[in-house]
Amino acid sequence: MIGGVDDFFVRGIPRLGLPRLKMADGPIGVRNYGPATAMAGGIALAATWNPLLAQRVGAELGRDARAKGVHFLLGPGVNIYRAPMNGRNFEYLGEDPFLASRIAVEYIKGVQSEGVSATIKHFMGNNSEFDRHNTDSIIDERTMREIYLPVFEAAVKEARVGAIMDSYNLTNGVHLTQNGYLNTEVAKREWRFDGIMMSDWFATYDGVAAANGGLDLEMPAGAFMNRKTLLPTVQQGKVSVATIDDKVRRILRTAIQFGWLDRDQTDLSVPRYNQQGRQVALAAATEGMVLLKNEGNLLPLKKSLIKSIAVIGPDAYPAVP
């Protein structure tokens, strides 16, 4: 159960009546298993300064997830916008920890109101996509507490997020999937996070260190946290049975809390082409637009005066969600 299967699933155990638990990439749409509503990027959603709208966006993401039978949405992404060259800044909620927290909390509440677990990511200090398996974010305690951790803390304490995703990078010399200080001491003990600490895909590097460092679920498969690696160390007393039990308990508890053992996760009453979601996506895109300078009162545009509009740049066509 603590190693994923088939790329996006937690293993099911039919003889115990435990279904496979299905995941889908986020955070700007339910990416897997066919078309879904494309929501405004996280940076645009944050630019709305509208937590209520973030909750509506989350709810529509949750509905799209239910239409596809998805249990875990792999979003929101909340890494602090630290450097402009980070390749995933568009997914994240800006550079302000307070604003990011207010948007993330409501986004998560929206997703989870539909019986889908949000997965807040990437925990933490994930500020570069370049060489992401090897970069080390050196962050002192005060800076972590004031800038990088508040949005995750709010997600746990206020939104009761179902899952946290550990990032690829090291923070202060230790990969997050085996970072016992951040995973266990801070998230699980201090914040009382009772959900699932999962790895990013292929972000686990040492099965024993991960097992003892607070990782509950290795995705997309148990390449390191598996029977071959862990059983001998359990027998040798290097990994306790209680440690393994806690991981399984967290997976099962989350499934019970979200009602996944009591119903089919696929909700056929939600249309796959979600017109309600389309309207929310439009509202988020509209409110996220920021006018920097209105030279010559150009805006609002007047149809009678404009013959054509040029959209310039590599994403003009085809659009890149």
C-alpha positions in Angstrom: 0.0 0.0 0.0 2.9 2.4 0.6 4.2 2.1 -3.0 2.0 3.3 -5.9 0.9 1.2 -8.8 0.1 1.9 -12.5 1.5 5.4 -12.4 -1.4 7.2 -10.6 -3.0 4.7 -8.1 -2.7 3.5 -4.5 -3.0 -0.2 -4.6 -6.4 -1.7 -3.9 -7.0 -4.9 -1.8 -10.2 -6.5 -3.1 -10.4 -9.2 -0.5 -10.6 -6.5 2.1 -13.0 -4.3 0.1 -10.4 -1.6 -0.4 -10.7 0.0 -3.8 -7.7 1.4 -5.8 -7.4 5.1 -5.1 -7.0 7.2 -8.3 -4.9 10.4 -8.7 -4.8 13.1 -11.3 -2.4 15.9 -11.9 -3.4 19.4 -11.1 -3.3 22.2 -10.1 -5.0 24.1 -13.0 -7.2 21.2 -14.2 -7.8 17.5 -13.8 -5.1 16.6 -16.4 -5.5 12.8 -16.7 -8.2 10.6 -18.2 -9.6 12.8 -21.0 -10.5 16.5 -21.3 -11.3 18.7 -18.4 -11.9 22.4 -17.6 -8.7 24.5 -17.9 -8.6 26.9 -15.0 -6.6 30.1 -14.7 -3.0 29.5 -13.6 -2.2 29.8 -9.9 -0.4 33.1 -10.4 -3.6 34.5 -12.1 -5.8 33.1 -9.4 -3.7 34.8 -6.7 -3.9 38.0 -8.7 -7.7 38.1 -8.2 -7.2 38.6 -4.4 -10.5 36.7 -4.1 -10.6 33.8 -1.7 -14.2 33.1 -2.4 -13.5 32.7 -6.1 -10.6 30.4 -5.3 -13.1 28.2 -3.4 -15.4 28.2 -6.4 -12.5 27.2 -8.7 -11.6 24.4 -6.2 -15.1 23.1 -6.1 -15.2 22.9 -9.9 -11.9 21.1 -9.9 -13.4 18.7 -7.4 -16.5 18.2 -9.6 -14.3 17.5 -12.7 -12.3 15.0 -10.5 -15.5 13.2 -9.4 -16.7 13.0 -13.1 -13.5 11.0 -13.7 -13.5 8.9 -10.5 -10.5 10.7 -9.1 -9.8 10.5 -5.4 -6.7 12.8 -5.2 -6.2 16.0 -7.1 -2.5 16.7 -7.2 -2.8 20.4 -6.4 -2.6 23.2 -5.4 1.0 24.2 -6.1 2.1 26.8 -3.5 5.9 27.3 -3.8 6.8 30.9 -3.1 7.7 32.8 -6.3 11.4 33.4 -5.4 13.1 33.6 -8.8 11.6 34.4 -12.2 13.4 31.6 -14.0 11.6 28.8 -12.0 9.8 26.9 -14.7 6.6 26.2 -12.6 6.0 29.7 -11.2 2.8 30.0 -13.3 1.2 27.2 -11.2 2.0 28.8 -7.9 0.2 31.5 -5.9 2.7 34.3 -6.0 5.4 35.6 -3.7 3.4 36.7 -0.6 2.9 34.0 2.1 -0.2 35.6 3.4 -2.0 36.0 0.1 -0.9 32.5 -1.0 -2.3 31.0 2.3 -5.7 32.7 1.9 -6.0 31.5 -1.7 -4.7 28.0 -1.0 -7.0 27.4 2.0 -10.2 28.2 0.1 -9.0 26.3 -3.0 -8.5 23.2 -0.8 -11.8 23.7 0.9 -13.5 23.8 -2.5 -11.8 20.7 -3.8 -12.5 18.7 -0.6 -16.1 19.8 -0.4 -16.7 17.5 -3.4 -15.2 14.4 -1.6 -11.8 14.7 -3.3 -8.5 15.1 -1.4 -6.4 18.1 -2.4 -2.6 17.5 -2.4 -0.6 20.6 -1.5 2.8 20.7 -3.1 5.8 20.9 -3.4 6.9 20.6 0.3 9.2 22.6 0.4 11.7 25.1 -0.9 11.1 23.8 -4.4 12.3 27.0 -6.2 13.9 25.6 -9.3 12.9 23.1 -12.0 16.4 23.0 -13.4 18.3 20.1 -11.9 15.5 19.7 -9.4 16.7 16.3 -8.2 19.9 17.8 -6.9 19.4 21.4 -6.0 19.7 22.2 -2.3 17.6 25.0 -0.8 19.5 26.4 2.2 17.0 28.2 4.3 17.4 29.3 7.9 14.6 28.6 10.4 13.2 32.1 10.6 13.0 32.4 6.8 11.3 29.0 6.6 8.7 30.0 9.2 8.0 33.4 7.8 8.1 32.8 4.0 8.1 29.1 2.9 6.1 27.2 5.5 3.0 29.5 6.3 1.0 28.4 3.3 1.5 24.7 4.1 0.7 25.3 7.7 -2.5 27.1 6.9 -3.5 24.2 4.5 -3.1 21.7 7.3 -4.5 23.7 10.2 -7.3 25.6 8.5 -8.3 23.5 5.4 -7.4 20.1 6.8 -5.7 19.1 3.5 -5.8 15.4 2.9 -2.3 15.0 1.4 1.1 16.8 1.2 3.5 16.1 -1.7 7.2 16.1 -0.9 9.4 17.8 -3.5 12.4 16.6 -5.5 15.0 19.0 -4.0 17.0 18.9 -0.9 16.3 21.5 1.8 19.2 22.1 4.2 21.1 19.1 2.9 18.4 16.5 3.1 15.9 15.3 0.4 12.4 16.1 1.4 11.2 12.5 1.1 13.6 11.6 3.9 13.5 14.9 5.8 12.3 13.9 9.2 12.5 17.4 10.6 10.0 18.9 8.1 7.8 15.8 7.5 7.5 14.4 11.0 8.6 17.1 13.5 7.0 20.1 11.8 4.0 18.8 9.7 2.9 15.7 11.6 3.7 16.6 15.3 3.7 20.3 15.4 0.9 21.0 13.0 -0.9 17.7 13.7 -1.1 16.7 10.1 -3.0 13.4 10.0 -3.1 12.8 6.2 -0.8 11.3 3.7 2.8 12.5 3.0 3.4 11.3 -0.6 6.4 11.7 -2.8 6.5 13.6 -6.0 6.9 11.2 -9.0 10.4 9.5 -8.8 11.4 11.9 -5.9 12.3 9.0 -3.5 16.0 8.2 -3.2 16.4 5.9 -0.2 13.7 3.5 1.0 14.9 3.2 4.6 15.6 6.9 5.0 12.2 7.7 3.5 10.4 5.2 5.7 12.0 6.7 8.8 11.9 10.3 7.5 8.1 10.6 7.4 7.2 9.6 3.8 4.0 7.5 3.8 3.5 6.8 0.1 6.1 6.5 -2.7 4.8 7.5 -6.1 4.5 6.3 -8.8 5.7 3.0 -7.5 7.5 1.4 -4.7 11.0 1.5 -6.2 12.6 2.1 -2.8 9.9 1.7 -0.1 9.2 -2.0 -1.0 9.2 -5.4 0.6 12.7 -6.2 -0.7 14.2 -3.1 0.9 12.1 -2.7 4.0 11.4 -6.3 5.3 15.0 -7.0 6.2 15.3 -3.7 7.9 12.1 -4.3 9.9 13.5 -7.7 11.0 16.8 -6.0 12.0 15.0 -3.3 13.9 16.1 -0.5 11.7 12.6 0.4 10.7 9.8 -0.3 13.3 6.6 -2.1 12.5 4.8 0.8 14.1 6.4 3.1 11.5 5.0 1.0 8.6 1.6 0.6 10.4 1.3 4.4 10.7 1.8 4.9 6.9 -1.0 2.3 6.1 -3.2 3.8 8.8 -2.9 7.3 7.3 -3.9 6.0 3.8 -6.9 4.1 5.2 -7.9 6.9 7.5 -7.9 9.4 4.6 -10.0 7.0 2.6 -12.5 6.7 5.4 -12.6 10.4 6.2 -13.4 11.2 2.5 -16.0 8.4 2.2 -14.2 6.5 -0.5 -15.0 3.1 1.1 -18.7 3.9 1.1 -19.4 5.0 -2.5 -18.2 4.9 -6.1 -15.9 7.9 -6.6 -17.2 8.4 -10.2 -20.2 10.7 -10.0 -22.1 10.3 -13.2 -24.3 13.4 -12.4 -21.4 15.7 -13.1 -21.0 16.3 -16.9 -17.6 15.6 -18.4 -18.0 18.9 -20.3 -18.7 21.0 -17.3 -20.4 24.3 -18.4 -20.7 25.4 -14.8 -16.9 25.0 -14.5 -16.4 26.9 -17.7 -18.1 30.0 -16.2 -16.0 29.8 -13.1 -12.8 29.5 -15.3 -13.9 32.6 -17.2 -14.5 34.5 -14.0 -11.0 33.6 -12.6 -9.3 34.5 -15.9 -11.2 37.8 -16.0 -10.5 38.8 -12.4 -6.9 37.7 -12.6 -6.1 40.3 -15.3 -4.1 43.2 -14.0 -3.9 46.5 -15.9 -0.5 48.1 -15.4 -1.0 51.3 -17.5 -4.0 52.5 -19.6 -2.3 54.8 -22.1 -4.7 57.0 -24.0 -7.7 55.3 -22.4 -7.2 52.3 -24.7 -9.2 50.1 -22.4 -12.0 49.1 -22.4 -11.6 48.1 -26.1 -14.3 49.4 -28.4 -15.4 46.9 -31.1 -16.3 49.8 -33.4 -12.7 51.2 -33.4 -10.7 47.9 -33.6 -10.1 45.9 -36.8 -7.8 43.2 -35.5 -5.9 42.2 -32.3 -2.4 40.6 -32.4 -1.6 37.9 -29.8 2.2 37.7 -29.7 4.5 35.0 -28.3 5.2 31.2 -28.4 1.9 30.4 -26.6 -0.3 32.4 -29.0 -1.0 29.3 -31.0 -1.4 26.6 -30.1 -2.3 27.6 -26.6 -0.4 25.9 -23.8 -2.7 25.3 -20.8 
